[in-house]
Amino acid sequence: MFDVIKAILLGVVEGLTEFLPVSSTGHLLLVDHFFGPEPDKQAFWDSFNVLIQFGAILALLSIYFTRLWKIAFGMFTNPEDRRFVIGLLIAFLPAAI
């Protein structure tokens, strides 16, 4: 029963923080920390956290798929799309370094 409550709470935290300008991963780690260490189940909960974040990413991709598709092919002909892609690459540069 405890595992079900923890799973529900982690899912709610992921769902609420994914669309806010805060770290959803950080919040998941905090909630996981407050539940206390479970060395025998830590691999399961790490996998669970990755899977619910993957689910959130897929949800965002499904919502914005047409817009992303338009930008991906429009960056060669549309100056606004090209500017968006260049800005995205510049914003990503510090993380890449």
C-alpha positions as CSV (number, residue, x, y, z in Angstrom):
1,M,0.0,0.0,0.0
2,F,2.9,2.4,0.8
3,D,4.4,1.8,-2.7
4,V,1.0,2.8,-4.3
5,I,0.8,6.0,-2.3
6,K,4.4,6.9,-3.2
7,A,3.8,6.2,-6.9
8,I,0.6,8.3,-6.9
9,L,2.4,11.2,-5.1
10,L,5.4,11.0,-7.5
11,G,3.0,11.1,-10.4
12,V,1.2,14.1,-9.1
13,V,4.4,15.9,-8.4
14,E,5.7,15.2,-11.9
15,G,2.4,16.3,-13.5
16,L,2.2,19.5,-11.5
17,T,5.9,20.5,-11.9
18,E,6.4,19.6,-15.6
19,F,4.5,22.7,-16.9
20,L,6.0,25.1,-14.3
21,P,9.3,26.8,-14.6
22,V,10.8,24.6,-11.9
23,S,12.8,21.4,-11.9
24,S,10.4,18.4,-12.0
25,T,13.4,16.1,-11.6
26,G,14.5,18.0,-8.5
27,H,11.1,17.8,-7.0
28,L,10.9,14.1,-7.7
29,L,14.2,13.6,-5.9
30,L,12.9,15.6,-2.9
31,V,9.7,13.6,-2.6
32,D,11.7,10.4,-2.9
33,H,14.1,11.6,-0.2
34,F,11.3,12.4,2.2
35,F,9.9,8.9,1.9
36,G,13.2,7.6,3.3
37,P,15.8,5.2,1.9
38,E,14.7,1.9,0.6
39,P,18.0,0.3,-0.6
40,D,16.3,-2.9,-1.8
41,K,13.8,-0.9,-4.0
42,Q,16.0,2.0,-5.1
43,A,16.6,0.7,-8.6
44,F,12.8,0.3,-9.1
45,W,12.1,3.8,-8.0
46,D,14.9,5.3,-10.1
47,S,13.3,3.5,-13.1
48,F,9.9,4.6,-12.1
49,N,11.0,8.3,-12.0
50,V,12.6,8.0,-15.5
51,L,9.4,6.4,-16.9
52,I,7.0,9.0,-15.6
53,Q,9.3,11.8,-16.9
54,F,9.4,10.0,-20.2
55,G,5.6,9.9,-20.2
56,A,5.5,13.7,-19.5
57,I,7.9,14.3,-22.4
58,L,5.7,12.1,-24.7
59,A,2.6,14.0,-23.6
60,L,4.3,17.3,-24.5
61,L,5.5,16.0,-27.9
62,S,2.0,14.8,-28.7
63,I,0.5,18.2,-27.9
64,Y,3.1,20.2,-29.8
65,F,3.9,17.7,-32.6
66,T,2.4,19.7,-35.5
67,R,4.1,22.9,-34.3
68,L,7.5,21.2,-33.9
69,W,7.1,19.5,-37.3
70,K,6.3,22.9,-38.9
71,I,9.4,24.4,-37.3
72,A,11.6,21.5,-38.3
73,F,10.8,21.8,-42.0
74,G,10.2,25.6,-42.0
75,M,13.6,26.5,-40.6
76,F,15.0,26.2,-44.1
77,T,12.5,28.7,-45.7
78,N,10.8,30.6,-42.9
79,P,13.0,33.3,-41.1
80,E,10.9,33.1,-37.9
81,D,11.4,29.3,-37.7
82,R,15.1,29.7,-38.4
83,R,15.4,32.3,-35.7
84,F,13.6,30.0,-33.2
85,V,15.9,27.1,-34.0
86,I,19.1,29.2,-33.7
87,G,17.9,30.7,-30.4
88,L,17.2,27.2,-29.1
89,L,20.7,26.0,-30.1
90,I,22.3,29.1,-28.5
91,A,20.3,28.4,-25.3
92,F,21.4,24.8,-25.3
93,L,25.1,25.7,-25.9
94,P,26.0,26.2,-22.2
95,A,24.5,22.9,-21.2
96,A,26.4,21.2,-24.1
97,I,29.7,22.7,-22.9
